[in-house]
Amino acid sequence: MAVAEAIRDRQGVPISHTYIWQLRTGRRDNPTLQHPTALAEHFGVPVPYFLDDELAARVDAQLKLLPGLRTAGVTEIAMRAADVSPGARAGISEAVRQVGVAEHGPDRSARAGGTRR
């Protein structure tokens, strides 16, 4: 009920919690473009999220990472790194990889997304 109410209040799109439930359960299909657009805006996902299972899985995986990234301070590091040259970002990435190797060994660092050299 809160989703429908938020969409109506913030976006002015007429939608009910029953209609959202019907879409989720497949009891209704072929919605007008305004409803998936409003839902996507509300949840902060692209509209194709509701149509493409592969895209939905990728977005879901990214969303699952966010709380951990925020807790770990990774977001702050990434925001600062976004403001430097590509060469400097490569240096930062290498420095982080080296710290990972020093703390966890080369095998674990490689699994976590680092590159082995």
CYANA upper distance limits for C-alpha pairs under 8 A (distance plus 0.5 A):
  1 MET  CA      5 GLU  CA      6.76
  1 MET  CA     16 SER  CA      7.97
  1 MET  CA     17 HIS  CA      5.35
  2 ALA  CA      6 ALA  CA      6.46
  2 ALA  CA     17 HIS  CA      8.36
  3 VAL  CA      7 ILE  CA      6.65
  3 VAL  CA     17 HIS  CA      7.73
  3 VAL  CA     42 HIS  CA      8.27
  4 ALA  CA      8 ARG  CA      6.64
  4 ALA  CA     15 ILE  CA      6.23
  4 ALA  CA     16 SER  CA      5.79
  4 ALA  CA     17 HIS  CA      5.74
  4 ALA  CA     20 ILE  CA      7.93
  5 GLU  CA      9 ASP  CA      6.53
  5 GLU  CA     15 ILE  CA      8.45
  5 GLU  CA     16 SER  CA      8.03
  5 GLU  CA     17 HIS  CA      8.41
  6 ALA  CA     10 ARG  CA      6.27
  6 ALA  CA     11 GLN  CA      8.28
  6 ALA  CA     42 HIS  CA      8.39
  7 ILE  CA     11 GLN  CA      5.77
  7 ILE  CA     12 GLY  CA      7.16
  7 ILE  CA     13 VAL  CA      6.71
  7 ILE  CA     14 PRO  CA      8.30
  7 ILE  CA     15 ILE  CA      7.91
  7 ILE  CA     38 ALA  CA      7.10
  7 ILE  CA     39 LEU  CA      7.92
  7 ILE  CA     42 HIS  CA      7.17
  8 ARG  CA     12 GLY  CA      5.10
  8 ARG  CA     13 VAL  CA      5.46
  8 ARG  CA     14 PRO  CA      6.07
  8 ARG  CA     15 ILE  CA      7.06
  9 ASP  CA     13 VAL  CA      8.46
 11 GLN  CA     38 ALA  CA      7.69
 13 VAL  CA     34 GLN  CA      7.91
 13 VAL  CA     35 HIS  CA      8.03
 13 VAL  CA     38 ALA  CA      7.56
 15 ILE  CA     19 TYR  CA      7.16
 15 ILE  CA     20 ILE  CA      8.01
 15 ILE  CA     35 HIS  CA      7.88
 16 SER  CA     20 ILE  CA      6.95
 17 HIS  CA     21 TRP  CA      6.64
 18 THR  CA     22 GLN  CA      6.62
 19 TYR  CA     23 LEU  CA      6.75
 19 TYR  CA     28 ARG  CA      8.16
 20 ILE  CA     24 ARG  CA      6.70
 21 TRP  CA     25 THR  CA      6.62
 22 GLN  CA     26 GLY  CA      6.44
 22 GLN  CA     27 ARG  CA      5.30
 22 GLN  CA     28 ARG  CA      5.63
 23 LEU  CA     27 ARG  CA      6.72
 23 LEU  CA     28 ARG  CA      5.53
 23 LEU  CA     29 ASP  CA      6.60
 31 PRO  CA     35 HIS  CA      7.00
 31 PRO  CA     36 PRO  CA      7.79
 32 THR  CA     36 PRO  CA      8.05
 33 LEU  CA     37 THR  CA      6.63
 34 GLN  CA     38 ALA  CA      6.46
 35 HIS  CA     39 LEU  CA      6.62
 36 PRO  CA     40 ALA  CA      6.42
 36 PRO  CA     47 VAL  CA      6.67
 36 PRO  CA     50 PHE  CA      7.85
 37 THR  CA     41 GLU  CA      6.66
 37 THR  CA     47 VAL  CA      6.26
 38 ALA  CA     42 HIS  CA      6.61
 39 LEU  CA     43 PHE  CA      6.70
 39 LEU  CA     47 VAL  CA      8.50
 40 ALA  CA     44 GLY  CA      6.22
 40 ALA  CA     45 VAL  CA      5.48
 40 ALA  CA     46 PRO  CA      6.22
 40 ALA  CA     47 VAL  CA      5.77
 40 ALA  CA     49 TYR  CA      8.21
 41 GLU  CA     45 VAL  CA      7.02
 41 GLU  CA     46 PRO  CA      8.12
 45 VAL  CA     49 TYR  CA      6.99
 45 VAL  CA     59 VAL  CA      8.13
 47 VAL  CA     51 LEU  CA      8.16
 48 PRO  CA     52 ASP  CA      6.28
 48 PRO  CA     55 LEU  CA      7.87
 48 PRO  CA     56 ALA  CA      8.48
 49 TYR  CA     53 ASP  CA      7.73
 49 TYR  CA     55 LEU  CA      6.35
 49 TYR  CA     56 ALA  CA      5.30
 49 TYR  CA     59 VAL  CA      8.14
 50 PHE  CA     56 ALA  CA      7.48
 52 ASP  CA     56 ALA  CA      6.61
 53 ASP  CA     57 ALA  CA      6.62
 54 GLU  CA     58 ARG  CA      6.90
 55 LEU  CA     59 VAL  CA      6.65
 56 ALA  CA     60 ASP  CA      6.46
 57 ALA  CA     61 ALA  CA      6.64
 58 ARG  CA     62 GLN  CA      6.81
 59 VAL  CA     63 LEU  CA      6.60
 60 ASP  CA     64 LYS  CA      6.68
 61 ALA  CA     65 LEU  CA      7.14
 62 GLN  CA     66 LEU  CA      7.27
 63 LEU  CA     67 PRO  CA      8.47
 64 LYS  CA     68 GLY  CA      8.49
 65 LEU  CA     69 LEU  CA      6.70
 66 LEU  CA     70 ARG  CA      6.60
 67 PRO  CA     71 THR  CA      6.67
 68 GLY  CA     72 ALA  CA      6.47
 69 LEU  CA     73 GLY  CA      6.73
 69 LEU  CA     74 VAL  CA      5.57
 69 LEU  CA     75 THR  CA      6.47
 70 ARG  CA     74 VAL  CA      6.71
 70 ARG  CA     75 THR  CA      6.20
 73 GLY  CA     77 ILE  CA      7.23
 74 VAL  CA     78 ALA  CA      6.61
 75 THR  CA     79 MET  CA      6.59
 76 GLU  CA     80 ARG  CA      6.78
 77 ILE  CA     81 ALA  CA      6.62
 78 ALA  CA     82 ALA  CA      6.60
 79 MET  CA     83 ASP  CA      7.58
 80 ARG  CA     84 VAL  CA      8.03
 81 ALA  CA     89 ARG  CA      6.54
 81 ALA  CA     92 ILE  CA      8.18
 82 ALA  CA     89 ARG  CA      8.15
 84 VAL  CA     88 ALA  CA      6.55
 84 VAL  CA     89 ARG  CA      7.01
 85 SER  CA     89 ARG  CA      6.77
 86 PRO  CA     90 ALA  CA      6.74
 87 GLY  CA     91 GLY  CA      6.88
 88 ALA  CA     92 ILE  CA      6.71
 89 ARG  CA     93 SER  CA      6.59
 90 ALA  CA     94 GLU  CA      6.68
 91 GLY  CA     95 ALA  CA      6.64
 92 ILE  CA     96 VAL  CA      6.72
 93 SER  CA     97 ARG  CA      6.67
 94 GLU  CA     98 GLN  CA      6.67
 95 ALA  CA     99 VAL  CA      6.80
 96 VAL  CA    100 GLY  CA      6.70
 97 ARG  CA    101 VAL  CA      6.74
 97 ARG  CA    109 SER  CA      7.28
 97 ARG  CA    114 GLY  CA      6.10
 97 ARG  CA    115 THR  CA      7.82
 98 GLN  CA    102 ALA  CA      6.62
 99 VAL  CA    103 GLU  CA      6.59
100 GLY  CA    104 HIS  CA      6.20
100 GLY  CA    105 GLY  CA      7.50
100 GLY  CA    106 PRO  CA      8.23
100 GLY  CA    109 SER  CA      5.91
101 VAL  CA    105 GLY  CA      4.86
101 VAL  CA    106 PRO  CA      5.30
101 VAL  CA    107 ASP  CA      8.45
101 VAL  CA    108 ARG  CA      8.07
101 VAL  CA    109 SER  CA      6.01
102 ALA  CA    106 PRO  CA      8.40
104 HIS  CA    108 ARG  CA      6.48
104 HIS  CA    109 SER  CA      7.02
105 GLY  CA    109 SER  CA      6.86
106 PRO  CA    110 ALA  CA      6.62
106 PRO  CA    116 ARG  CA      7.52
107 ASP  CA    111 ARG  CA      6.94
108 ARG  CA    112 ALA  CA      6.76
109 SER  CA    113 GLY  CA      7.26
109 SER  CA    114 GLY  CA      5.92
109 SER  CA    115 THR  CA      8.17
110 ALA  CA    114 GLY  CA      4.99
110 ALA  CA    115 THR  CA      5.96
110 ALA  CA    116 ARG  CA      6.57
